[in-house]
Amino acid sequence: MPSSRKPPAVRPDIRGPLVFDTRTLPRRPGSLRTETRTVPAPPGLGAGMAGIDEGAELRLAVTLASVTEGVLVTATAEAPVSGECARCLEPVAQTTEVSCQELFSYQPAPGSGDEDGYALDGDLLDLEPVLRDALVLALPLAPLCRPDCPGLCAECGVLLARAGPGHKHAAAIDSRWAVLQQRMTQAEPDGLAVPDTHEES
């Protein structure tokens, strides 16, 4: 959900890696500014069995466009994703790329009722909440180390990809037949002999 346009209790730090200063962007509709950055990932970017480690390298390409209502931001981000395979629990390392576009409005007039969405805080634009939503939604809930991962053996837990196609276990005996199996195993060979029905002439 978009954040409120009400100013945050703490003003964004202009030195923040995801904070952009719009003072060099004229408020004339059609004005553009493009910027690329490599920044550390903020904490808390995770979903399911995958996530982006805090401090991991995010590569950003950001375009700020001045429009009548505010600043239209178009951003592309590339980030490394780490986690565990949903089938075999082996480590997974992937890369995700997301694109997002959001309008950061100038502060609305008090009582205008226009308080939903994102807003500039003075001349500062904090891209973190927008980027956070886009990256978390792009994370795989059940990542796979490879599309055809066979997973783990249900009997012994070994990695089937390493065990090979010949890995198998003896069929389990239904516990209801255990007594019969025991008696058959302990039976004397003579007791199982087939009697000779032919008589000598």
Backbone hydrogen bonds in HBPLUS format (Angstrom, degrees):
<---DONOR---> <-ACCEPTOR-->    atom                        ^
c    i                          cat <-CA-CA->   ^        H-A-AA   ^      H-
h    n   atom  resd res      DA  || num        DHA   H-A  angle D-A-AA Bond
n    s   type  num  typ     dist DA aas  dist angle  dist       angle   num
A0005-ARG N   A0115-GLU O   3.18 MM 110  5.22 172.9  2.18 135.3 135.4     1
A0016-GLY N   A0013-ASP O   2.80 MM   3  5.27 165.4  1.82 119.9 124.7     2
A0019-VAL N   A0016-GLY O   3.17 MM   3  5.18 168.0  2.18 112.6 113.2     3
A0127-LEU N   A0018-LEU O   2.84 MM 109  5.40 162.7  1.87 169.4 164.5     4
A0020-PHE N   A0125-LEU O   2.78 MM 105  5.03 162.7  1.81 143.8 149.3     5
A0125-LEU N   A0020-PHE O   2.84 MM 105  5.03 151.1  1.92 147.7 156.4     6
A0022-THR N   A0123-ASP O   2.83 MM 101  5.31 173.6  1.84 165.1 166.3     7
A0025-LEU N   A0022-THR O   2.95 MM   3  5.18 160.6  1.99 111.0 116.6     8
A0031-SER N   A0028-ARG O   3.03 MM   3  5.89 152.9  2.10 154.6 157.7     9
A0030-GLY N   A0066-SER O   2.86 MM  36  5.67 155.2  1.92 162.0 157.4    10
A0066-SER N   A0031-SER O   2.84 MM  35  5.21 165.7  1.86 154.1 159.1    11
A0033-ARG N   A0064-LEU O   2.85 MM  31  5.14 136.6  2.04 145.8 155.6    12
A0064-LEU N   A0033-ARG O   2.73 MM  31  5.14 170.5  1.74 160.3 161.8    13
A0035-GLU N   A0062-VAL O   2.73 MM  27  5.22 159.9  1.77 158.1 164.6    14
A0062-VAL N   A0035-GLU O   2.75 MM  27  5.22 179.7  1.75 168.9 168.9    15
A0037-ARG N   A0060-LEU O   3.02 MM  23  5.08 153.6  2.10 128.0 135.3    16
A0060-LEU N   A0037-ARG O   2.72 MM  23  5.08 177.7  1.72 167.7 167.0    17
A0039-VAL N   A0058-LEU O   2.88 MM  19  5.23 149.2  1.97 147.7 154.2    18
A0058-LEU N   A0039-VAL O   2.78 MM  19  5.23 166.6  1.80 164.3 168.3    19
A0041-ALA N   A0056-ALA O   2.76 MM  15  5.15 139.4  1.93 140.3 153.8    20
A0055-GLY N   A0041-ALA O   2.89 MM  14  4.63 166.1  1.91 129.1 133.7    21
A0052-ILE N   A0045-LEU O   2.74 MM   7  5.39 163.5  1.76 165.4 170.4    22
A0047-ALA N   A0050-ALA O   2.91 MM   3  5.73 173.4  1.92 169.3 168.7    23
A0050-ALA N   A0047-ALA O   3.19 MM   3  5.73 166.5  2.21 133.5 136.9    24
A0049-MET N   A0141-LEU O   3.42 MM  92  5.92 160.6  2.46 128.0 133.1    25
A0084-GLU N   A0049-MET O   3.20 MM  35  5.90 150.8  2.29 156.2 165.0    26
A0051-GLY N   A0082-SER O   2.92 MM  31  5.68 149.3  2.02 159.7 169.7    27
A0082-SER N   A0051-GLY O   2.94 MM  31  5.68 168.8  1.95 171.0 171.0    28
A0056-ALA N   A0053-ASP O   2.96 MM   3  5.40 161.5  2.00 133.8 135.0    29
A0059-ARG N   A0078-GLU O   3.01 MM  19  5.14 167.1  2.03 147.9 152.0    30
A0078-GLU N   A0059-ARG O   2.95 MM  19  5.14 149.0  2.05 139.3 149.3    31
A0061-ALA N   A0076-THR O   2.94 MM  15  5.24 145.2  2.07 149.9 157.3    32
A0076-THR N   A0061-ALA O   2.95 MM  15  5.24 148.7  2.05 142.4 152.5    33
A0063-THR N   A0074-THR O   2.84 MM  11  5.21 159.5  1.88 153.2 160.2    34
A0074-THR N   A0063-THR O   3.00 MM  11  5.21 161.5  2.04 149.9 155.7    35
A0065-ALA N   A0072-LEU O   2.89 MM   7  5.03 153.9  1.96 142.7 150.8    36
A0072-LEU N   A0065-ALA O   2.77 MM   7  5.03 160.9  1.81 158.4 155.9    37
A0067-VAL N   A0070-GLY O   2.90 MM   3  5.36 175.9  1.90 156.0 155.7    38
A0106-TYR N   A0069-GLU O   3.10 MM  37  6.46 159.1  2.15 154.1 149.8    39
A0071-VAL N   A0104-PHE O   2.82 MM  33  5.17 165.9  1.84 148.7 151.0    40
A0104-PHE N   A0071-VAL O   2.83 MM  33  5.17 175.7  1.83 151.4 152.8    41
A0073-VAL N   A0102-GLU O   2.80 MM  29  5.33 175.8  1.81 161.3 160.1    42
A0102-GLU N   A0073-VAL O   2.91 MM  29  5.33 153.1  1.99 147.0 155.9    43
A0075-ALA N   A0100-CYS O   2.89 MM  25  5.44 168.9  1.90 160.6 164.3    44
A0100-CYS N   A0075-ALA O   2.90 MM  25  5.44 157.9  1.95 156.1 161.4    45
A0077-ALA N   A0098-VAL O   2.90 MM  21  5.40 160.2  1.94 151.9 158.2    46
A0098-VAL N   A0077-ALA O   2.91 MM  21  5.40 156.9  1.96 153.8 160.8    47
A0079-ALA N   A0096-THR O   2.90 MM  17  5.47 164.9  1.92 161.3 166.4    48
A0096-THR N   A0079-ALA O   2.88 MM  17  5.47 168.0  1.90 166.5 168.1    49
A0081-VAL N   A0094-GLN O   2.73 MM  13  5.01 175.3  1.73 139.1 140.7    50
A0094-GLN N   A0081-VAL O   2.84 MM  13  5.01 165.6  1.87 148.0 153.0    51
A0083-GLY N   A0092-VAL O   3.04 MM   9  5.13 134.9  2.25 145.2 146.5    52
A0092-VAL N   A0083-GLY O   2.87 MM   9  5.13 154.0  1.94 133.9 132.5    53
A0085-CYS N   A0090-GLU O   2.81 MM   5  5.33 158.7  1.86 150.9 158.0    54
A0089-LEU N   A0085-CYS O   2.93 MM   4  4.52 140.2  2.09 122.4 129.9    55
A0086-ALA N   A0143-PRO O   2.78 MM  57  5.77 160.6  1.82 175.4 174.6    56
A0105-SER N   A0118-TYR O   3.14 MM  13  6.44 163.0  2.17 134.1 129.0    57
A0120-LEU N   A0105-SER O   2.89 MM  15  5.97 162.9  1.92 155.3 156.6    58
A0112-SER N   A0109-ALA O   3.06 MM   3  5.56 146.1  2.18 145.1 142.1    59
A0121-ASP N   A0124-LEU O   2.90 MM   3  5.15 170.8  1.91 158.1 158.8    60
A0124-LEU N   A0121-ASP O   3.07 MM   3  5.15 164.1  2.10 122.2 121.9    61
A0131-LEU N   A0127-LEU O   2.99 MM   4  6.11 171.7  1.99 166.4 169.2    62
A0132-ARG N   A0128-GLU O   2.77 MM   4  5.80 158.9  1.82 158.2 164.3    63
A0133-ASP N   A0129-PRO O   3.19 MM   4  6.28 165.4  2.21 141.1 144.1    64
A0134-ALA N   A0130-VAL O   3.17 MM   4  6.42 163.5  2.20 149.1 153.5    65
A0135-LEU N   A0131-LEU O   2.97 MM   4  6.11 164.3  1.99 154.1 157.8    66
A0136-VAL N   A0132-ARG O   3.02 MM   4  6.09 171.5  2.02 157.5 160.1    67
A0137-LEU N   A0133-ASP O   3.14 MM   4  6.15 161.0  2.18 145.6 150.9    68
A0138-ALA N   A0135-LEU O   3.13 MM   3  5.14 132.0  2.37  95.2 108.4    69
A0139-LEU N   A0136-VAL O   3.26 MM   3  5.37 153.6  2.34 101.9 109.5    70
A0149-CYS N   A0146-ARG O   3.16 MM   3  5.37 152.9  2.23 125.7 121.7    71
A0160-LEU N   A0151-GLY O   3.14 MM   9  6.04 162.8  2.17 153.1 158.1    72
A0153-CYS N   A0158-VAL O   2.90 MM   5  5.35 155.4  1.96 148.1 156.3    73
A0157-GLY N   A0153-CYS O   2.87 MM   4  4.63 139.6  2.03 124.7 134.7    74
A0162-ARG N   A0159-LEU O   3.12 MM   3  5.51 140.8  2.28 107.0 116.9    75
A0163-ALA N   A0159-LEU O   2.96 MM   4  6.16 149.5  2.05 148.8 158.7    76
A0164-GLY N   A0160-LEU O   3.32 MM   4  6.20 151.2  2.41 143.0 145.0    77
A0167-HIS N   A0164-GLY O   3.28 MM   3  5.90 169.1  2.29 120.4 122.5    78
A0177-TRP N   A0174-ASP O   2.85 MM   3  5.62 162.5  1.88 126.0 131.6    79
A0178-ALA N   A0175-SER O   3.26 MM   3  5.08 166.5  2.28 102.2 105.9    80
A0181-GLN N   A0177-TRP O   3.02 MM   4  6.25 158.5  2.06 153.7 160.2    81
A0182-GLN N   A0178-ALA O   2.97 MM   4  6.22 153.4  2.05 148.0 155.0    82
A0183-ARG N   A0179-VAL O   3.04 MM   4  6.34 158.0  2.09 151.5 156.7    83
A0184-MET N   A0180-LEU O   3.01 MM   4  6.22 158.1  2.06 150.1 156.0    84
A0185-THR N   A0181-GLN O   3.01 MM   4  6.18 149.6  2.11 144.4 152.5    85
A0186-GLN N   A0182-GLN O   3.08 MM   4  6.29 148.3  2.19 144.7 152.6    86
A0187-ALA N   A0183-ARG O   3.03 MM   4  6.02 113.3  2.49 138.6 153.5    87
A0191-GLY N   A0188-GLU O   3.05 MM   3  5.29 126.4  2.35 101.6 115.5    88
A0192-LEU N   A0189-PRO O   3.01 MM   3  5.31 149.6  2.11 105.1 114.6    89
A0193-ALA N   A0190-ASP O   3.13 MM   3  5.16 162.4  2.16 103.8 109.3    90
